Amino acid sequence: MESRKPIFEQFLSSEENRKIYEQERLLVDAAELLSLVMEKRHISRAELAAKLGKSKAHVTRVLRGNANLTLRTLADCLWVLDCRLQLAATPIKACTAGVPDFAVTSPWAFEQMSPKEPHARSVVQDSEKSIVPTVEVAA
């Protein structure tokens, strides 16, 4: 008897759908990151909206993924929360295998940091090091 692939696997069997999945995953990750920073800063949607000069509805749309979340919008949100976004790229095939062989982080982020900052790290990480998303928020 032939077993059918789960719907999600069927969806990802198309290259176009895998691209769409990566786009949506990035938007969800960004919204989750913003939400986590807000939680750590004890900032409500209304307070973030006031700091941004936007409506609470705008912030809600951003957090739900209903707004066109640009890098500028994300940077503005994080800026008023006194945070900086740092980007990293990891090969997709390595991620799906569960063992990334490397991660490349934006070099500009590290050139601007003082070497005394505890969260400064190397630009390229190899597979022997754990690559775990973290949010570093000063108290």
C-alpha positions, 0 to 999 in steps of 0.5 A: 500500500502506497503511503501518502505524504503529509500535506505540509511535505506535499506543499514543500515539494515545489520549489516555488512553495519552499520559497513562499514558506521561507518568506512567511517563516521570516515574517513570523520570526520577525513578529515573534522576535518583536513580541519577545522584546516587547515582553522583556521590556514590559511594553504593551502594544499601546505603549509601542504604538505611542513610542512609534507615533502610530496607532495600536491597530498598526502595531497589532497588524505588524505583530499578526503579520497583517501589515507589510513588515519592512526592514525599516518598520522592524528597525523602527520598532526595535529602535524605540525598544532600544534594540538592534536587529542582527541578521544571519544567513544559514544554508537552507539544506543544512537547516533542514538536516538539523546541522547547519555547517555555517552561519554568516552574520552581518559584518556591519553589525560587529564593526559598530560594536565595541570589543568590550560588549559581551555579545560581540561574537565571530562573524562566521560560526562553524557547525561545532558551535550551537547556533541558537536565536537569542534576544539580548536586552539590557535590563 
